[in-house]
Amino acid sequence: MKSSGTTASSEPPILEQRICGRCGAWVDAGRKQCWMCHADASLFQHPATAGQALNNPYASGPTASGPPVTKTARPYNDQYDAIFTALLIGCLVLAILVGIGMASEDPGALVAYLILIGPAFLVTGVKALWQVGQHGKPQPGKLLVNLFVSFAVTIAVISLLALAAVILLFFVCIWHISNL
């Protein structure tokens, strides 16, 4: 015997979109601010009524006579979160194991190692806490990218500081030689 109720559809959900009144970006209806210019949700306009009211002269949008625009959402896949979470945990475990190995060989090198990786993990941890506050859960893919970008920025800053130290040493040596 078949049930007369409705069955769950396998089609992706439909998300209604709004248009940012400041920059003209398409924004999901539930968002509190624009993803592009971070404008407040009070500036969002319904596509059917947005028309020419946008402040951005390069933005093109539907006219006031057009129907509301909907967009088919891509189904969310929890496997991506699991993969990126595993990669994040793997990076953390690897960093800890390398630190333990360095401490056993040369405890002084551990300080330099912590200066090198500490900022990247600190920034990533703060970003994870911020994402939990904003979205209710962290976004592991963005955190992994954030970890590698923070690590690259830390290496760049340390390299620039080392270059500045070498240049300073050069000028001090030149000054010292000229005063002999």
C-alpha positions as CSV (number, residue, x, y, z in Angstrom):
1,M,0.0,0.0,0.0
2,K,1.4,3.4,-1.0
3,S,1.3,6.4,1.2
4,S,-0.5,9.4,-0.1
5,G,1.9,11.9,1.5
6,T,4.6,13.7,-0.4
7,T,7.9,12.2,-0.9
8,A,11.2,13.9,-0.3
9,S,12.5,15.4,-3.5
10,S,16.1,14.7,-4.6
11,E,16.4,18.1,-6.3
12,P,18.6,20.7,-4.6
13,P,16.8,23.5,-2.6
14,I,16.0,26.8,-4.2
15,L,17.7,29.8,-2.6
16,E,16.1,33.2,-3.0
17,Q,18.7,35.9,-3.7
18,R,18.9,39.6,-2.9
19,I,20.9,42.4,-4.6
20,C,23.3,44.5,-2.5
21,G,22.3,48.1,-2.9
22,R,25.9,49.3,-2.5
23,C,27.9,47.1,-4.9
24,G,25.3,45.1,-6.9
25,A,26.5,41.7,-5.8
26,W,24.0,38.8,-5.5
27,V,23.6,37.8,-1.9
28,D,21.7,34.8,-0.4
29,A,18.5,36.0,1.4
30,G,19.5,34.9,4.9
31,R,22.8,36.7,5.1
32,K,23.4,39.6,7.5
33,Q,26.0,41.4,5.3
34,C,27.2,41.5,1.7
35,W,29.9,39.0,0.9
36,M,31.7,41.5,-1.4
37,C,31.5,45.0,0.2
38,H,30.3,43.9,3.7
39,A,27.3,46.3,3.5
40,D,24.5,45.8,6.1
41,A,21.5,43.7,5.2
42,S,19.3,46.8,5.3
43,L,20.8,47.8,1.9
44,F,19.7,44.5,0.2
45,Q,17.0,44.8,-2.4
46,H,14.7,42.2,-3.8
47,P,15.7,41.6,-7.5
48,A,12.2,42.4,-8.7
49,T,12.3,45.9,-7.2
50,A,16.0,46.6,-7.4
51,G,15.8,48.0,-11.0
52,Q,18.0,51.0,-11.5
53,A,18.3,51.9,-7.8
54,L,21.8,50.4,-7.5
55,N,24.6,52.8,-6.7
56,N,27.0,50.8,-8.9
57,P,26.8,51.9,-12.5
58,Y,28.5,48.8,-13.8
59,A,26.1,46.4,-12.1
60,S,23.4,44.9,-14.2
61,G,20.3,43.5,-12.7
62,P,16.7,42.7,-13.4
63,T,14.2,45.5,-14.0
64,A,11.4,46.2,-11.7
65,S,8.9,44.4,-14.0
66,G,10.8,41.1,-13.9
67,P,9.9,38.2,-11.7
68,P,11.9,37.3,-8.6
69,V,15.2,35.5,-9.4
70,T,15.9,32.2,-7.8
71,K,19.1,30.2,-7.9
72,T,19.5,26.4,-7.5
73,A,21.8,25.6,-4.6
74,R,24.6,23.1,-5.0
75,P,24.0,20.3,-2.5
76,Y,26.4,20.5,0.4
77,N,28.7,17.6,0.8
78,D,29.9,16.7,4.3
79,Q,32.8,14.7,2.9
80,Y,34.6,17.9,2.1
81,D,34.5,19.0,5.7
82,A,35.7,15.6,6.8
83,I,38.6,15.7,4.3
84,F,39.7,19.2,5.3
85,T,39.3,18.5,9.0
86,A,41.5,15.4,8.6
87,L,44.1,17.6,6.7
88,L,44.0,20.2,9.5
89,I,44.4,17.6,12.2
90,G,47.2,16.0,10.2
91,C,49.0,19.4,9.9
92,L,48.7,20.0,13.7
93,V,50.0,16.5,14.5
94,L,52.9,16.8,12.1
95,A,53.8,20.2,13.6
96,I,53.7,18.7,17.1
97,L,55.8,15.7,16.1
98,V,58.4,17.9,14.3
99,G,58.6,20.1,17.4
100,I,59.1,17.1,19.7
101,G,61.9,15.8,17.4
102,M,63.5,19.2,17.3
103,A,63.3,19.5,21.1
104,S,65.0,16.1,21.6
105,E,67.9,17.0,19.2
106,D,68.4,20.7,19.9
107,P,66.2,22.4,22.5
108,G,67.3,25.9,21.3
109,A,66.0,25.2,17.8
110,L,62.5,24.7,19.3
111,V,62.3,28.5,20.0
112,A,62.9,29.3,16.3
113,Y,60.5,26.6,15.2
114,L,57.7,28.0,17.5
115,I,58.4,31.5,16.1
116,L,58.0,30.1,12.6
117,I,54.8,28.1,13.1
118,G,53.2,29.7,16.1
119,P,51.6,32.7,14.3
120,A,50.1,30.6,11.6
121,F,48.4,28.2,14.2
122,L,47.4,31.1,16.4
123,V,45.7,33.0,13.5
124,T,44.0,29.9,12.3
125,G,42.7,29.1,15.9
126,V,41.3,32.6,16.2
127,K,39.7,32.4,12.8
128,A,38.1,29.1,13.8
129,L,36.6,30.6,16.9
130,W,35.3,33.6,14.9
131,Q,33.7,31.2,12.4
132,V,32.0,29.3,15.2
133,G,30.6,32.6,16.4
134,Q,29.4,33.6,13.0
135,H,28.3,30.3,11.4
136,G,27.9,27.9,14.3
137,K,30.7,25.7,13.1
138,P,34.1,26.2,11.6
139,Q,34.7,25.8,7.9
140,P,37.7,23.5,7.6
141,G,38.5,24.3,3.9
142,K,38.8,28.0,4.7
143,L,40.8,27.2,7.8
144,L,43.3,25.1,5.9
145,V,43.8,27.8,3.3
146,N,44.2,30.3,6.2
147,L,46.8,28.1,7.8
148,F,49.0,28.0,4.7
149,V,48.5,31.7,3.9
150,S,49.4,32.6,7.5
151,F,52.5,30.4,7.3
152,A,53.6,32.0,4.0
153,V,53.1,35.5,5.5
154,T,55.1,34.5,8.6
155,I,58.0,33.2,6.4
156,A,57.9,36.4,4.3
157,V,58.0,38.6,7.4
158,I,60.9,36.6,8.9
159,S,62.7,36.8,5.6
160,L,62.3,40.6,5.4
161,L,63.5,41.0,9.0
162,A,66.5,38.8,8.2
163,L,67.3,40.9,5.1
164,A,66.9,44.1,7.1
165,A,69.3,42.7,9.8
166,V,71.9,41.8,7.1
167,I,71.6,45.3,5.6
168,L,72.0,46.9,9.0
169,L,75.0,44.8,9.8
170,F,76.6,45.8,6.4
171,F,76.1,49.5,7.2
172,V,77.4,49.1,10.8
173,C,80.5,47.4,9.5
174,I,81.1,50.1,6.9
175,W,80.7,52.8,9.5
176,H,83.0,50.9,11.9
177,I,85.7,50.5,9.2
178,S,85.5,54.1,8.2
179,N,86.1,55.2,11.8
180,L,89.3,53.2,12.2
